Every structure is written in C-alpha cells, then in structure tokens.
Amino acid sequence: MTSSELETPPLDTARLLAERGDLDAAARILGELAADPDGPDRAQAAVGLAVVLEQSGDVEGARAAARTALATGHPEYAAQAACHLAQGFEREGREEQARGAWQAVLGVGTAAYVPLAHLALARLATRAEHLEEAEKEFRAAMETGAHGGEERIGAHAAAELAELMMEHAEPGAAAEVLLDALEFAPGDEVPGLRVQLGIAHLELACAEFAESVEGGADAGTSALAIELLARTLPLRGRAEDAGRVWSYGLEHEDETLAAEVRLRYHRDA
C-alpha cells in the first residue's frame, strides 16, 4: 500500500473499494465507522454501509445500517437513510412501512428531501384511494418544492394532482393547480403542464357545451353546442359519447333543432 493510500480518509477508501467492486472490504470499513457512537462520520458511514450491503444482497443488514443513520438525526444523512428505507419498502410493496419511512423524512425536516417525501406520500395515498389525503400531500409537495428549491418535484406533484382531479371530474380545480404550477415550474416542465392545462380546458368546454344543451337554449345555440361537444369529445378519446351526442341532436323531437344539427353533421361530408 502506498503512502498516499495510507493517508486516504477511511470514507474515501471505502468508496474507492466499492467502486472497484470490493463490497466486503468497503462494508468492513464502513461498519467500523458506523459502529463508533462518537465518530464524526458515523451517519455518513451508516448510509454508505446501507447502500453497500443492499448491493451485496443483504437487505436486512442494509436496513439496520439505514436505521443507525436515521437515529443520528443528521440533517443530510438521516434524511438519505429514511429515503433509502422508504424506497426499499415501496419496491417490496410494503406500503405501510414505506409510509412510515417517508414520514420519518418529514420528521428530519431537511428542505431538500421534504418535497420528495410529500410526493411519495401522495402517491401512496392515491393507490390506497385516500383522495383527500392524496390532494393534501400533492399540494404540500407543490408548496415545499416551489419554495425550497425543488421546483421540478413541485411541478411533478402538480401534474399528478391535476390528472387525479380530471379523473374525478374536477377539470376546473385541475386547471387552477396547473396555472399555479406554471408560476414556478422549470422551463422544460412547462410544455407538458400547458398540454395538461389545455386538456383541462377541453373538459371544461365539454361541460359547458352539455350544460348549454340541457339548459334549453334556442335551436341555433343548442345545435352549435351539440356540434362543438360532438367534435370535441373524440379529442378526449370519447368517440362513442360523441356518437350519442350526434344521435341526440339528429333525433331530437324539436324538428327545427334536428334540422340544424343535420346541417352541421353533414357539412364536412
């Protein structure tokens, strides 16, 4: 071993060994550092040990190391450890344990990790169909992301919340969320958010067209609303609904309205 290698800090030595594929040697060094309750590198070493042990296939050992790091309360490495635990539990489908680990991330309170934890909790709540909780967590991810330097995570949270709202027939609320997100989203996230906003507006338009028809408008206005609704619905993948709308107009008992709809239906033929 050269003199320069002897002078290399143990953490760096362990990292180099891990990069070379000598996971056992790296784990020995990291394990010694993590076992020292007074060591200045304990938290970082424990996180590194968790990663190395997981790569070696020792999942339970990795979790024990991550819990050691979490117990230190270190603002960076405890948060990393909680994320490591949470992601591992999610991969195994252990959602209650994952939820607890993500909540531990929030407990550490490190700003860089809080939006990620809120977003993960929102996704877990969505899968469990706890929609109020999901909305709360998505909004928290947006808020903490926008104000904590994690704007991309905030934008992703907005996109997922808007999608959830549209799935539950709330396009107006979805549009508001997307407009808020456009105020802080990174530039490369903006086009996708604008597409979603356009979709929300299409859904709103469909609702307004349907309301106009149901509201008893005059024949000309109703025929226009029927045409616009029938031509917009296929853009949302609802061709069958569009066919029913055309049929409603073409077979309407009001002959004037039916004639107006026939003209609009056949004008592109």
C-alpha positions in Angstrom: 0.0 0.0 0.0 1.4 3.4 -0.9 1.8 6.3 1.4 -0.9 8.2 -0.4 -3.3 5.3 0.2 -2.4 5.2 3.8 -3.3 8.9 4.1 -6.7 8.5 2.4 -9.6 9.0 4.8 -11.4 5.8 5.6 -14.7 7.0 4.0 -12.8 7.7 0.7 -11.1 4.4 0.9 -14.4 2.6 1.4 -15.9 4.5 -1.6 -13.0 3.5 -3.8 -13.3 -0.1 -2.8 -17.0 -0.1 -3.5 -16.4 1.5 -6.9 -13.9 -1.3 -7.7 -16.4 -3.9 -6.7 -14.8 -5.0 -3.4 -18.0 -4.6 -1.4 -16.9 -6.8 1.5 -13.9 -4.7 2.2 -15.9 -1.5 1.8 -18.5 -2.8 4.2 -15.9 -3.7 6.8 -14.5 -0.1 6.9 -18.0 1.5 6.8 -19.2 -0.9 9.5 -16.4 0.1 11.9 -17.1 3.8 11.3 -20.9 3.3 11.8 -20.3 1.3 15.0 -18.5 4.2 16.7 -21.2 6.2 18.6 -18.8 9.2 18.9 -17.4 9.1 15.4 -17.8 12.2 13.4 -18.5 10.2 10.2 -21.0 7.8 11.8 -24.1 9.0 9.9 -22.4 9.1 6.5 -20.7 5.8 7.0 -24.0 4.2 8.0 -25.7 5.4 4.9 -22.8 4.2 2.8 -23.0 0.8 4.6 -26.7 0.6 3.8 -26.0 1.1 0.1 -23.1 -1.4 0.0 -25.0 -4.1 1.9 -28.0 -3.7 -0.3 -25.8 -4.1 -3.4 -24.4 -7.3 -1.7 -27.9 -8.6 -1.3 -28.1 -8.2 2.5 -31.4 -6.3 2.6 -32.0 -6.6 6.4 -28.4 -5.6 7.1 -28.8 -2.6 4.8 -32.0 -1.6 6.7 -30.3 -1.9 10.1 -27.5 0.4 8.8 -30.0 2.9 7.5 -31.8 2.9 10.8 -28.5 3.7 12.5 -28.0 6.7 10.2 -31.6 7.8 10.8 -31.1 7.6 14.6 -28.3 10.1 14.4 -30.7 12.8 13.3 -28.1 14.2 10.9 -29.9 16.7 8.6 -28.4 15.2 5.4 -27.6 11.6 6.1 -30.6 10.8 8.3 -32.8 12.1 5.6 -30.9 10.0 3.0 -31.3 6.9 5.2 -35.1 7.4 5.6 -35.4 7.8 1.8 -33.4 4.6 1.4 -35.7 2.7 3.7 -38.8 4.1 2.1 -37.8 3.3 -1.4 -36.9 -0.2 -0.4 -40.2 -0.8 1.2 -42.0 0.5 -1.8 -40.2 -1.8 -4.1 -41.4 -4.7 -2.0 -45.0 -3.4 -1.9 -44.8 -2.8 1.9 -46.7 0.4 1.7 -47.4 0.9 5.4 -43.7 0.6 6.2 -42.9 2.9 3.3 -45.4 5.5 4.6 -43.7 5.4 8.0 -40.3 5.9 6.4 -41.4 8.8 4.3 -43.0 10.4 7.4 -39.6 10.0 9.0 -38.1 12.0 6.2 -40.6 14.8 7.1 -39.6 14.4 10.7 -35.9 15.1 9.9 -37.2 18.2 8.1 -34.3 18.7 5.6 -35.7 21.0 3.0 -34.1 19.2 0.0 -36.0 16.0 0.9 -39.3 17.2 2.2 -41.0 17.7 -1.3 -39.9 14.2 -2.4 -41.4 12.8 0.8 -44.7 14.6 0.3 -44.9 13.5 -3.3 -44.3 9.9 -2.3 -46.9 10.0 0.4 -49.4 11.5 -2.1 -48.7 8.6 -4.5 -49.2 6.1 -1.7 -52.5 7.7 -0.7 -53.7 7.7 -4.3 -53.0 4.0 -4.6 -55.0 3.5 -1.4 -57.8 5.7 -2.8 -57.4 8.1 0.1 -58.1 11.0 -2.2 -58.3 13.8 0.4 -55.0 12.8 1.9 -53.5 12.5 -1.6 -54.6 16.0 -2.5 -53.2 17.4 0.7 -49.8 15.7 0.1 -49.6 16.7 -3.5 -50.3 20.3 -2.5 -47.7 20.1 0.2 -45.2 18.8 -2.4 -46.0 21.7 -4.7 -45.7 24.3 -1.9 -42.4 22.9 -0.4 -41.0 22.3 -3.8 -41.7 25.8 -5.1 -40.3 27.5 -2.0 -37.5 25.0 -1.2 -35.5 24.9 -4.4 -37.1 21.7 -5.7 -39.4 23.2 -8.3 -39.2 20.1 -10.6 -40.7 17.9 -7.9 -43.3 20.6 -7.3 -44.2 20.6 -11.0 -44.5 16.8 -11.0 -46.8 16.9 -8.0 -49.0 19.5 -9.8 -49.2 17.3 -12.9 -50.2 14.3 -10.9 -52.7 16.2 -8.8 -54.3 17.7 -11.9 -54.5 14.2 -13.5 -56.2 12.9 -10.4 -58.7 15.8 -10.4 -59.6 15.3 -14.0 -60.1 11.5 -13.4 -62.7 12.6 -10.8 -64.5 15.2 -13.0 -62.9 18.3 -11.5 -61.3 20.0 -14.5 -61.8 23.5 -13.1 -59.8 22.6 -10.0 -57.2 20.9 -12.2 -56.8 24.0 -14.3 -56.2 26.1 -11.2 -53.5 23.7 -10.0 -51.7 23.8 -13.3 -51.9 27.6 -13.5 -50.3 27.8 -10.1 -47.6 25.3 -11.2 -46.7 27.4 -14.3 -45.7 30.2 -12.0 -42.7 28.2 -10.7 -42.1 25.2 -12.9 -38.7 24.8 -14.6 -38.7 25.7 -18.3 -38.6 22.1 -19.6 -41.6 21.2 -17.5 -43.8 24.0 -18.8 -44.8 22.4 -22.2 -46.2 19.3 -20.5 -48.1 21.4 -18.0 -49.6 23.5 -20.7 -50.8 20.4 -22.6 -52.5 19.3 -19.4 -54.0 22.7 -19.0 -55.3 22.5 -22.5 -56.9 19.1 -21.7 -58.5 20.6 -18.6 -59.9 23.4 -20.7 -61.3 20.8 -23.2 -63.0 19.1 -20.3 -64.4 22.4 -19.1 -65.6 23.2 -22.6 -67.4 19.9 -22.9 -69.2 20.5 -19.6 -70.2 24.0 -20.8 -71.5 22.7 -24.1 -73.5 20.0 -22.4 -74.9 22.5 -19.9 -76.0 24.8 -22.7 -77.9 21.9 -24.4 -79.5 20.9 -21.1 -80.3 24.5 -20.3 -82.9 24.8 -23.0 -81.2 27.2 -25.4 -82.7 28.2 -28.7 -82.4 25.8 -31.6 -79.5 27.5 -33.2 -77.5 27.7 -30.0 -78.3 24.2 -29.0 -77.3 22.9 -32.4 -74.0 24.7 -32.2 -73.4 23.3 -28.7 -74.2 19.8 -29.9 -71.8 20.1 -32.8 -69.0 21.5 -30.6 -69.5 18.9 -28.0 -69.6 16.0 -30.5 -66.5 17.3 -32.3 -64.5 17.8 -29.0 -65.3 14.5 -27.3 -63.1 12.4 -29.7 -60.2 14.6 -28.8 -60.6 13.2 -25.3 -60.9 9.6 -26.6 -64.6 9.5 -26.2 -65.8 8.8 -29.8 -68.7 6.7 -28.6 -70.0 9.5 -26.5 -69.7 11.8 -29.5 -71.8 9.5 -31.5 -74.5 9.5 -28.8 -74.4 13.3 -28.8 -74.9 13.5 -32.6 -77.8 11.0 -32.3 -79.4 13.1 -29.6 -79.4 16.1 -31.9 -80.3 14.3 -35.1 -83.3 12.5 -33.5 -84.5 15.4 -31.4 -88.2 15.9 -31.1 -87.7 19.6 -32.0 -87.7 19.5 -35.8 -86.0 22.8 -36.1 -83.2 21.7 -33.8 -82.8 18.4 -35.6 -82.6 20.2 -39.0 -79.9 22.5 -37.7 -77.9 19.5 -36.3 -78.3 17.7 -39.7 -76.8 20.7 -41.5 -73.9 20.8 -39.1 -73.4 17.0 -39.2 -73.2 16.8 -43.0 -71.3 20.0 -43.7 -67.9 18.2 -43.8 -69.2 15.2 -45.7 
